[in-house]
Amino acid sequence: MDAAAHNEAWADALVAELAAAGVGAVCVSPGSRSTPLTMAFARNEDVTVYSHLDERSAAYFALGRARRTGEVTPLVCTSGTAAANFHPAVIEASQARVPLLLLTADRPPELRDSGANQTVDQEKLYGDAVRWYAALPEPRAEGRTLRSLRTTAARALTEATGAPAGPVHLNCPFRKRLEPPEGTEDEKRGTSAADSPHVRTTAGTPTVVADFAEATGFPVLADPLSGVRYGPHVAAAPVVGGYDAFLTERVTADWPAPGLVVRFGASPTSKPLRKYLARTDARQLVVDPAGGWREAEFVASDLVVADPERLLGRLADRVDSPVDLAWRDRFEDAEDRYWERVAEARGERRFEGDVLATVVEDAPDPATLFVSNSMPVRDLDRFGAPRAADLAVLGNRGASGIDGIVSTALGAGSATDDPLVLVTGDLAFYHDMNGLLAVGRCGIDATVVVINNDGGGIFHMLPVEDFDPPFTEQFKTPHGLDFAPAADLYGLEFARVRDREAFRETYRASLSSDGTQVVEVPFDAERSHREREAVGEAVADALSD
């Protein structure tokens, strides 16, 4: 057999194992050295291929799809800087515990460190950001080699979806000729996965528990990205969403300290919540199935290595009666009074948080909502009220960057038939405009809300705002871009609205329409931040009386 035949058989075996293990989609970027993998995926009828011209967007798209499903969407690219463009998404996947499988094509060993074109050192390219790395041997269509390959593929999926989940990197060398043997492609087109995987991995199944808070009487302070702030359970459970505004020293100075805090998941988005927890002398349990340290204030007293849902279920079964409900009542009273003040402020003021409040209120049930970093996720935290609706609310809070936001959202949307809403700031939208190409290429409908304050508002929250220069030019960085032509470039509908009712009407119209619409809402960043501060002061005044 020549190199082409070995490459073809080897790639078919790898793809067949992935498909047999349940992989249903792959993101592929064009390239020469990755030809065997690309063609193997293309001819496997059990795997949907999403084609992306830009490796960076491809990686974030796969990240979004995996974040929405919890399952691996592999990535395929050619050698050289193509693989390097996966790196930002790899970092986010590692920090956020999202499973990814990177299949990077490479030159054969003798061409490495030789000056050969498009050859870079891809060995352990992503460092310790991956859960596992393997340099695959050169393709050989031999029984033991193929069994080893299929075992490696099964192990890669297990490592990617383990505890903690995250990215896995397989570096795949191919020797020319890269195309399949002549005359075989038509014969092999339409192949499917094997009946069963070569290696089967069995994982435990968590028990779903929804009544822990009701059994204990504990209030639930739910981050908007936790999966707990929204859902049918909100109708009965004491879910609190306004804590970012009222857990300040001014409001809580006279509150008794909690005796026990039980924490699940990543560090909260809310700085006031983090600081409130740091001020208490309560026993604080951080529950993490992987035994990771996810508590940057360093005030946790116990690390509990356990599956959160199973732990909550067992604890709920052992509680005879709720604790003193006065503690929960205090939070629920503050919550009610907070949302009353927010409703008043929304009727009197124009600020960016009102957009996030409207997005949550009017989102379909069910829906997928993806929110950008910087101010949108913070405004969602403060103004997105808990709701008894099936909203899958997602964001890239692993490394909290503004890169790849559009692509990640579209990847999440590709995994479900639920309506997709993306809320992004103007800088994040600009940073990943090329990700919009996936709308047409991958067949995704979305409502894209762009909060445009011409350069972002996050730095208005920091002391550097008082130093101008260099604040305006070096931190706020106004760009003056008109995004309407960008929508035209990618064949999307575009609307620019300024007042609250116009936004609500346009937003609702988009949700009920086919295709993808970009809805831009302009704001003055400084004025919006001052309004945000005024809302916070009004809440503090009301709750500290």
C-alpha positions as CSV (number, residue, x, y, z in Angstrom):
1,M,0.0,0.0,0.0
2,D,1.2,3.5,-0.7
3,A,0.9,6.5,1.6
4,A,-2.4,7.5,0.2
5,A,-4.0,4.2,1.0
6,H,-2.6,4.1,4.5
7,N,-3.8,7.7,5.1
8,E,-7.3,6.8,3.9
9,A,-7.7,3.7,6.0
10,W,-6.2,5.3,9.0
11,A,-8.5,8.4,8.8
12,D,-11.6,6.3,8.2
13,A,-10.8,4.2,11.3
14,L,-10.3,7.3,13.4
15,V,-13.6,8.9,12.2
16,A,-15.5,5.7,12.5
17,E,-14.5,5.3,16.1
18,L,-15.5,8.8,17.0
19,A,-18.8,8.4,15.3
20,A,-19.5,5.1,17.0
21,A,-18.8,6.7,20.3
22,G,-21.5,9.3,19.6
23,V,-19.7,12.2,17.9
24,G,-22.4,13.7,15.6
25,A,-20.7,16.8,14.3
26,V,-17.3,18.2,13.4
27,C,-15.9,21.6,12.5
28,V,-13.5,21.5,9.6
29,S,-11.3,24.3,8.1
30,P,-9.9,23.9,4.6
31,G,-6.2,22.9,4.3
32,S,-4.0,20.5,2.4
33,R,-2.2,18.5,5.1
34,S,-5.6,17.7,6.8
35,T,-7.0,16.3,3.5
36,P,-7.3,12.6,4.8
37,L,-9.2,13.7,7.9
38,T,-11.5,16.1,6.0
39,M,-12.4,13.6,3.4
40,A,-13.0,10.8,6.0
41,F,-15.4,13.1,7.9
42,A,-17.1,14.2,4.6
43,R,-17.9,10.7,3.5
44,N,-19.1,9.5,6.9
45,E,-22.9,9.8,6.9
46,D,-23.2,9.8,10.7
47,V,-21.3,13.0,11.2
48,T,-22.5,16.5,10.2
49,V,-19.6,18.6,8.9
50,Y,-19.6,22.4,9.6
51,S,-17.2,24.1,7.3
52,H,-15.4,27.2,8.6
53,L,-12.9,29.3,6.6
54,D,-11.4,30.8,9.8
55,E,-9.8,28.3,12.3
56,R,-10.3,30.8,15.2
57,S,-14.0,31.0,14.5
58,A,-14.2,27.3,13.9
59,A,-12.8,26.6,17.4
60,Y,-15.2,29.0,19.1
61,F,-18.1,27.5,17.2
62,A,-17.1,24.0,18.4
63,L,-16.8,25.4,21.9
64,G,-20.3,26.9,21.8
65,R,-21.8,23.7,20.5
66,A,-20.0,21.6,23.2
67,R,-21.0,24.1,25.9
68,R,-24.7,23.7,24.8
69,T,-24.6,19.9,24.6
70,G,-21.9,18.8,26.9
71,E,-20.6,16.6,24.1
72,V,-17.5,16.8,22.0
73,T,-17.4,18.5,18.6
74,P,-14.0,17.7,17.1
75,L,-12.0,20.3,15.2
76,V,-9.9,19.6,12.1
77,C,-7.2,21.9,10.7
78,T,-4.1,21.8,8.6
79,S,-0.6,22.3,9.9
80,G,1.2,25.6,10.8
81,T,-0.5,28.7,12.2
82,A,-3.9,27.1,11.5
83,A,-3.5,25.1,14.7
84,A,-2.3,28.2,16.6
85,N,-5.5,29.9,15.8
86,F,-7.4,27.3,17.9
87,H,-5.5,28.4,21.0
88,P,-7.8,31.1,22.4
89,A,-10.8,28.8,22.3
90,V,-8.6,26.0,23.9
91,I,-7.8,28.3,26.8
92,E,-11.5,29.2,27.3
93,A,-12.5,25.5,27.1
94,S,-9.9,24.6,29.7
95,Q,-10.9,27.3,32.1
96,A,-14.6,26.7,31.6
97,R,-14.4,22.9,31.5
98,V,-15.9,22.5,28.1
99,P,-15.0,19.3,26.1
100,L,-13.1,19.8,22.8
101,L,-11.1,17.4,20.6
102,L,-8.4,19.1,18.4
103,L,-7.2,17.1,15.4
104,T,-4.3,19.0,14.0
105,A,-2.7,17.7,10.9
106,D,1.1,17.8,10.8
107,R,4.1,17.1,8.5
108,P,5.9,13.7,8.9
109,P,8.7,13.7,11.4
110,E,11.6,14.1,9.0
111,L,10.2,17.5,7.8
112,R,10.1,19.0,11.3
113,D,12.8,21.5,12.2
114,S,14.0,21.3,8.6
115,G,12.9,24.6,7.2
116,A,10.0,22.9,5.3
117,N,7.2,25.3,4.4
118,Q,4.3,25.7,6.8
119,T,6.0,23.5,9.4
120,V,6.0,24.6,13.0
121,D,6.5,22.7,16.3
122,Q,3.1,21.3,17.1
123,E,4.2,19.0,19.9
124,K,2.2,20.0,23.0
125,L,1.3,23.2,21.2
126,Y,-1.3,24.1,23.8
127,G,0.8,23.4,26.9
128,D,-1.1,22.5,30.0
129,A,-4.4,24.0,28.7
130,V,-5.3,20.5,27.4
131,R,-6.4,17.6,29.6
132,W,-4.4,15.1,27.5
133,Y,-2.1,15.2,24.5
134,A,-1.0,12.4,22.2
135,A,1.3,12.5,19.1
136,L,-0.2,9.9,16.8
137,P,2.1,7.6,14.9
138,E,2.3,7.8,11.1
139,P,-0.7,6.1,9.4
140,R,-0.4,2.4,8.8
141,A,-3.3,0.3,7.7
142,E,-2.4,-2.6,9.9
143,G,-4.5,-4.4,12.5
144,R,-2.6,-3.6,15.6
145,T,-1.9,0.0,14.6
146,L,-5.6,0.6,13.7
147,R,-6.7,-1.0,17.0
148,S,-4.3,1.3,18.8
149,L,-5.6,4.3,16.9
150,R,-9.2,3.5,17.8
151,T,-8.3,3.0,21.4
152,T,-6.6,6.4,21.4
153,A,-9.7,8.0,19.9
154,A,-11.9,6.5,22.6
155,R,-9.5,7.6,25.3
156,A,-9.4,11.1,23.9
157,L,-13.2,11.4,24.2
158,T,-13.1,10.0,27.7
159,E,-10.4,12.5,28.8
160,A,-12.3,15.4,27.2
161,T,-15.6,14.6,29.0
162,G,-14.1,13.5,32.3
163,A,-13.9,15.5,35.5
164,P,-12.9,18.2,34.8
165,A,-14.0,18.2,31.2
166,G,-11.8,20.1,28.8
167,P,-9.8,20.1,25.5
168,V,-7.7,17.2,24.2
169,H,-5.1,17.5,21.5
170,L,-4.2,14.7,19.0
171,N,-1.5,15.7,16.6
172,C,-1.9,13.8,13.3
173,P,1.1,13.4,10.9
174,F,0.4,12.6,7.3
175,R,2.8,11.8,4.5
176,K,2.0,12.7,0.9
177,R,0.1,11.6,-1.2
178,L,-2.8,13.1,0.9
179,E,-5.7,12.4,-1.5
180,P,-7.2,8.9,-1.5
181,P,-6.1,6.3,-4.1
182,E,-7.6,7.0,-7.5
183,G,-10.9,5.4,-8.1
184,T,-11.7,4.6,-4.5
185,E,-13.5,7.8,-3.4
186,D,-16.8,7.0,-5.2
187,E,-16.8,3.5,-3.8
188,K,-16.4,4.7,-0.3
189,R,-18.7,7.7,-0.3
190,G,-21.6,7.3,2.2
191,T,-19.8,5.1,4.7
192,S,-21.1,5.0,8.2
193,A,-19.9,4.3,11.7
194,A,-19.2,0.9,13.0
195,D,-22.0,-0.7,14.9
196,S,-20.3,-0.2,18.2
197,P,-17.2,1.6,19.5
198,H,-13.9,-0.3,19.7
199,V,-13.7,0.8,23.4
200,R,-16.8,1.7,25.4
201,T,-16.5,4.1,28.3
202,T,-19.2,4.0,31.0
203,A,-19.7,7.0,33.2
204,G,-21.9,7.5,36.2
205,T,-25.2,9.3,35.8
206,P,-25.9,12.2,38.2
207,T,-29.2,12.3,40.0
208,V,-31.2,15.4,39.2
209,V,-32.3,17.2,42.4
210,A,-34.5,20.3,42.5
211,D,-35.8,20.4,46.1
212,F,-32.6,21.0,48.2
213,A,-33.4,24.6,48.8
214,E,-37.0,23.9,49.7
215,A,-35.9,21.1,52.1
216,T,-33.3,23.3,53.9
217,G,-34.9,26.7,53.6
218,F,-31.7,28.1,52.2
219,P,-32.0,31.0,49.7
220,V,-30.4,30.2,46.4
221,L,-28.2,33.0,45.0
222,A,-28.1,32.0,41.4
223,D,-25.5,33.4,38.9
224,P,-27.2,34.0,35.5
225,L,-24.9,31.5,33.9
226,S,-25.3,28.8,36.6
227,G,-28.3,27.1,34.9
228,V,-30.3,27.7,38.1
229,R,-31.6,31.3,37.7
230,Y,-34.0,30.2,35.0
231,G,-36.2,27.2,34.7
232,P,-39.5,25.7,35.9
233,H,-38.1,25.3,39.5
234,V,-38.1,29.1,39.9
235,A,-41.8,29.0,40.5
236,A,-41.3,27.2,43.8
237,A,-37.7,27.5,44.9
238,P,-36.3,30.6,46.6
239,V,-34.1,31.7,43.7
240,V,-32.5,35.2,44.3
241,G,-31.1,37.2,41.4
242,G,-30.8,40.8,42.6
243,Y,-27.9,40.2,45.1
244,D,-25.4,42.1,42.9
245,A,-27.1,45.3,43.9
246,F,-28.1,44.7,47.5
247,L,-25.2,42.7,49.0
248,T,-23.2,45.8,49.7
249,E,-21.8,46.8,53.1
250,R,-24.3,49.7,53.3
251,V,-27.3,47.3,53.0
252,T,-26.0,44.2,54.9
253,A,-24.2,46.0,57.8
254,D,-27.0,45.0,60.2
255,W,-27.7,41.6,58.7
256,P,-26.7,38.6,60.8
257,A,-23.8,36.6,59.1
258,P,-24.7,33.3,57.6
259,G,-23.6,30.2,59.5
260,L,-23.0,28.1,56.4
261,V,-22.4,28.8,52.8
262,V,-22.6,26.0,50.2
263,R,-21.1,26.9,46.8
264,F,-21.3,25.1,43.5
265,G,-19.7,25.9,40.1
266,A,-17.3,28.6,39.1
267,S,-16.5,31.9,40.8
268,P,-19.6,34.2,40.7
269,T,-19.8,36.9,38.1
270,S,-20.9,39.4,40.8
271,K,-18.1,41.2,42.6
272,P,-20.4,42.4,45.4
273,L,-21.4,38.8,46.0
274,R,-17.8,37.7,46.2
275,K,-16.9,40.5,48.6
276,Y,-19.9,39.8,50.7
277,L,-18.9,36.1,51.1
278,A,-15.3,37.3,52.0
279,R,-16.7,39.5,54.8
280,T,-18.5,36.7,56.5
281,D,-16.9,34.4,59.0
282,A,-19.2,31.5,57.9
283,R,-18.1,28.0,57.2
284,Q,-17.9,27.9,53.4
285,L,-18.1,24.6,51.5
286,V,-16.9,24.7,47.8
287,V,-18.2,21.6,46.1
288,D,-16.3,20.5,43.0
289,P,-16.5,17.1,41.3
290,A,-12.9,17.5,40.1
291,G,-11.4,18.7,43.3
292,G,-10.4,22.0,41.7
293,W,-9.9,25.3,43.6
294,R,-12.4,27.8,42.2
295,E,-12.4,30.4,45.0
296,A,-10.2,33.4,44.4
297,E,-11.1,35.2,47.7
298,F,-9.4,32.3,49.6
299,V,-12.1,32.2,52.3
300,A,-13.5,28.7,51.7
301,S,-13.1,26.5,54.7
302,D,-13.9,23.1,53.1
303,L,-13.4,21.6,49.6
304,V,-15.9,18.8,49.0
305,V,-15.0,16.6,46.1
306,A,-18.4,15.2,45.0
307,D,-20.9,15.4,42.3
308,P,-23.1,18.4,43.2
309,E,-26.4,16.9,42.2
310,R,-25.9,13.6,44.1
311,L,-24.6,15.5,47.1
312,L,-27.6,17.8,47.2
313,G,-29.9,14.9,46.8
314,R,-28.5,13.0,49.8
315,L,-28.4,16.2,51.9
316,A,-32.0,17.0,51.1
317,D,-33.0,13.5,52.2
318,R,-31.4,13.9,55.6
319,V,-32.9,17.3,56.4
320,D,-35.8,16.8,58.9
321,S,-37.1,20.4,58.7
322,P,-36.0,23.7,57.2
323,V,-33.8,26.0,59.2
324,D,-35.1,29.3,60.6
325,L,-36.9,30.8,57.7
326,A,-36.3,34.3,58.9
327,W,-33.0,34.2,57.1
328,R,-34.5,33.2,53.8
329,D,-37.3,35.8,54.3
330,R,-34.7,38.5,54.6
331,F,-33.3,37.7,51.2
332,E,-36.7,37.3,49.6
333,D,-37.8,40.7,51.0
334,A,-34.7,42.4,49.7
335,E,-35.2,40.6,46.4
336,D,-38.8,41.8,46.0
337,R,-38.0,45.4,47.0
338,Y,-35.0,45.4,44.6
339,W,-37.1,44.4,41.5
340,E,-39.7,47.0,42.5
341,R,-37.0,49.7,42.3
342,V,-35.6,48.3,39.1
343,A,-39.1,48.5,37.5
344,E,-39.3,52.1,38.6
345,A,-35.9,53.0,37.2
346,R,-36.6,51.3,33.9
347,G,-39.6,53.5,33.5
348,E,-37.6,56.7,34.3
349,R,-34.2,56.1,32.9
350,R,-32.4,54.9,29.8
351,F,-29.5,52.5,30.5
352,E,-28.0,49.4,29.0
353,G,-29.3,47.1,31.8
354,D,-32.8,47.7,30.5
355,V,-31.9,45.9,27.3
356,L,-30.8,42.8,29.2
357,A,-34.0,42.9,31.3
358,T,-36.2,43.1,28.2
359,V,-34.2,40.3,26.5
360,V,-34.9,37.9,29.4
361,E,-38.5,39.0,29.9
362,D,-39.4,38.5,26.3
363,A,-37.2,35.5,25.4
364,P,-39.2,32.5,24.1
365,D,-39.7,29.5,26.3
366,P,-37.5,27.5,25.5
367,A,-34.6,29.5,24.1
368,T,-30.8,29.7,24.1
369,L,-29.4,33.0,25.3
370,F,-25.7,33.8,24.9
371,V,-24.3,36.9,26.6
372,S,-20.9,38.5,25.9
373,N,-18.4,39.4,28.5
374,S,-17.6,42.9,29.8
375,M,-20.8,44.8,30.6
376,P,-23.6,42.6,29.0
377,V,-23.0,39.7,31.4
378,R,-22.8,42.1,34.4
379,D,-26.0,43.8,33.3
380,L,-27.6,40.4,32.9
381,D,-26.5,39.5,36.4
382,R,-28.0,42.7,37.9
383,F,-31.1,43.2,35.7
384,G,-32.0,39.7,34.4
385,A,-34.7,38.7,36.8
386,P,-35.2,35.0,37.6
387,R,-37.9,33.5,35.5
388,A,-39.7,30.1,35.4
389,A,-38.8,29.5,31.8
390,D,-36.5,27.0,30.1
391,L,-33.7,29.4,29.2
392,A,-30.2,28.0,28.5
393,V,-28.1,31.0,29.4
394,L,-24.5,30.8,28.3
395,G,-21.3,32.8,28.3
396,N,-17.5,32.5,28.0
397,R,-16.6,33.1,31.6
398,G,-13.7,30.7,31.7
399,A,-11.1,33.2,30.7
400,S,-13.7,36.0,30.3
401,G,-12.4,37.3,27.0
402,I,-14.4,39.2,24.3
403,D,-12.9,37.2,21.5
404,G,-15.0,34.6,19.6
405,I,-18.3,35.6,21.1
406,V,-20.3,35.5,17.9
407,S,-18.9,32.2,16.8
408,T,-19.4,30.6,20.2
409,A,-23.1,31.7,20.2
410,L,-23.7,30.4,16.7
411,G,-22.1,27.1,17.7
412,A,-24.5,26.9,20.7
413,G,-27.4,27.6,18.4
414,S,-26.4,24.9,16.0
415,A,-26.9,22.3,18.6
416,T,-30.6,22.9,19.2
417,D,-33.8,23.9,17.4
418,D,-34.6,26.4,20.2
419,P,-34.5,30.1,19.2
420,L,-31.0,31.7,19.7
421,V,-30.4,35.2,21.1
422,L,-27.0,36.7,21.3
423,V,-26.4,39.9,23.3
424,T,-23.0,41.4,22.7
425,G,-21.2,44.7,23.1
426,D,-19.8,46.6,20.1
427,L,-16.2,45.6,20.7
428,A,-16.9,41.9,21.0
429,F,-19.1,42.1,17.9
430,Y,-16.3,43.8,16.0
431,H,-13.7,41.3,17.3
432,D,-15.6,38.4,15.8
433,M,-17.5,39.8,12.8
434,N,-16.0,37.1,10.6
435,G,-17.9,34.6,12.7
436,L,-21.1,35.8,11.1
437,L,-20.2,33.8,8.0
438,A,-21.4,30.7,9.9
439,V,-25.0,32.1,9.8
440,G,-25.3,31.2,6.1
441,R,-22.7,28.4,5.8
442,C,-24.0,26.5,8.8
443,G,-27.7,27.3,8.5
444,I,-28.3,29.1,11.8
445,D,-31.1,31.6,12.6
446,A,-30.4,34.1,15.4
447,T,-31.4,37.4,17.0
448,V,-28.2,39.4,17.5
449,V,-28.5,42.3,19.9
450,V,-25.6,44.7,19.7
451,I,-25.3,47.2,22.6
452,N,-23.2,49.9,20.9
453,N,-21.6,52.4,23.2
454,D,-18.7,53.1,20.9
455,G,-15.8,51.5,22.7
456,G,-17.3,49.7,25.7
457,G,-18.2,50.8,29.1
458,I,-16.3,48.4,31.4
459,F,-13.5,50.8,32.1
460,H,-16.0,53.4,33.5
461,M,-16.2,51.1,36.5
462,L,-12.5,51.5,37.3
463,P,-10.5,54.3,38.9
464,V,-8.6,54.9,35.6
465,E,-11.8,56.7,34.4
466,D,-10.5,59.7,36.3
467,F,-7.3,59.9,34.3
468,D,-8.1,61.5,30.9
469,P,-5.8,61.4,29.1
470,P,-5.1,58.6,28.5
471,F,-8.6,57.2,29.4
472,T,-10.5,58.0,26.2
473,E,-7.9,57.0,23.6
474,Q,-6.2,54.1,25.4
475,F,-9.0,52.5,27.5
476,K,-12.4,53.5,26.1
477,T,-11.0,53.3,22.5
478,P,-13.9,54.8,20.5
479,H,-14.1,53.3,17.0
480,G,-16.9,55.2,15.3
481,L,-17.9,52.1,13.2
482,D,-21.2,51.7,11.5
483,F,-22.2,48.1,11.7
484,A,-25.0,48.2,9.1
485,P,-22.6,47.5,6.2
486,A,-21.3,44.4,8.2
487,A,-24.8,43.0,8.3
488,D,-25.1,43.7,4.5
489,L,-21.8,41.9,3.9
490,Y,-23.1,38.7,5.5
491,G,-26.7,39.0,4.1
492,L,-28.3,39.8,7.5
493,E,-31.2,42.1,8.3
494,F,-30.2,45.2,10.3
495,A,-32.1,47.6,12.5
496,R,-30.9,50.4,14.8
497,V,-33.3,51.4,17.6
498,R,-32.9,53.9,20.4
499,D,-35.8,53.9,22.8
500,R,-37.1,51.1,25.0
501,E,-40.4,50.4,23.3
502,A,-38.8,50.5,19.9
503,F,-36.3,47.9,21.0
504,R,-39.0,45.7,22.5
505,E,-41.0,45.8,19.4
506,T,-38.0,45.1,17.1
507,Y,-36.8,42.3,19.4
508,R,-40.1,40.6,19.4
509,A,-40.4,40.9,15.7
510,S,-37.0,39.3,15.2
511,L,-37.9,36.4,17.5
512,S,-41.0,35.6,15.4
513,S,-39.2,36.0,12.1
514,D,-37.1,33.6,10.0
515,G,-33.5,34.4,9.3
516,T,-31.0,36.4,11.3
517,Q,-31.5,40.0,12.4
518,V,-28.9,42.3,13.9
519,V,-30.6,44.8,16.3
520,E,-28.2,47.6,17.3
521,V,-29.0,49.7,20.4
522,P,-26.8,52.8,20.7
523,F,-25.9,54.2,24.1
524,D,-23.5,56.8,25.5
525,A,-21.2,54.6,27.7
526,E,-20.6,57.2,30.4
527,R,-24.2,58.3,30.7
528,S,-25.4,54.8,30.9
529,H,-22.9,53.9,33.6
530,R,-24.0,57.0,35.6
531,E,-27.6,55.8,35.3
532,R,-26.5,52.3,36.4
533,E,-24.9,53.8,39.5
534,A,-28.1,55.8,40.2
535,V,-30.2,52.7,40.1
536,G,-27.8,51.1,42.6
537,E,-28.0,54.1,44.9
538,A,-31.8,54.0,44.8
539,V,-31.8,50.4,45.8
540,A,-29.4,51.0,48.6
541,D,-31.5,53.9,49.9
542,A,-34.6,51.7,49.8
543,L,-33.1,48.7,51.5
544,S,-31.0,50.5,54.2
545,D,-34.0,52.4,55.6
